[in-house]
C-alpha cells in the first residue's frame, strides 16, 4: 500500500477539522440553550425576590410601633 500523498493527508485533516467544527457548533448551541434557560430562571427568581421583599415591607408597615422605655408601665 503506497504512503498517502501530502494532498491526501491534508484532505484527511480537513475532514477531521470539519467534524470537530460540527461537534463544536452542536455543543455551542446546547450551551446557548442552557444559558438562556438559566437567564429565564434567574429573572423569575429575581421577580419572586422582589415580590417577597414587597410583601415583607408591607408586613413591617403593619406592625405596631415598639413601646418606648419611658412608659409608666415599665417603672419600678
N, C-alpha and C positions, 0 to 999 in steps of 0.2 A: 504494500500500500504506500503510495507516494506521500511525502510530507505535505501538509496543507500549505497552499501558497499564501503569500503575505496578504493578498486580497481576501482569501477565504478566512484567514484569522481576523482580519478587520471586520468582515461581514458577521462573523460569529459574535464578536464583541459588541457590535452594534445591536444585534438581535437581543443579547443579554441585557444591554442597557435599556432597550425598549421595554422588555419585560419588567425590569426594575422600575422604570418610569411609570408604567401602568399600575404596578403594585403601589407605588408611592402616591399616585393620583387617587386610588381607591382608599388608601389609608387616610389621606388628607381629607377626602370627602366625609369619611366616618368621623374623623376628629372634629371637623367643622360642625357636623350634626350634634356631636356631644357638647361642643362649646355653645351652640345655640340653645340646646336643651338646658344646660346649666345656667345660661343667662336668663332664660324664662323662669327657672326655679328661683334664682336669686331675686329677680324682680317680684315674684309672688311672695317670697319671704320678706322682702323689704316692705311690701304693701301690708302684709299681716302685722309686721312690727309697728308700722306707723299706726294702723288701726288699734293695736293693743295699747300703744302709748296714749292715743287719744282717749280710749276708754279709761285708762288709769288716771289720766289728768282729770277727766270728768268725775271719777270717783273721789279723787283727792279734793276737788272743789266742794263736794257734798259733805265731806267730813266736818264735824263740828270743830270750832276753834279750840285749841288747847286751853284749859283753865290756867289762869295766871297764878303764880305762887303767892300773890299778895291777898288772896281772897280770905275772908274771915273764917271760913270753914277749916282752913289749914293752920289756924293759930293754935298754939298750945298753952 
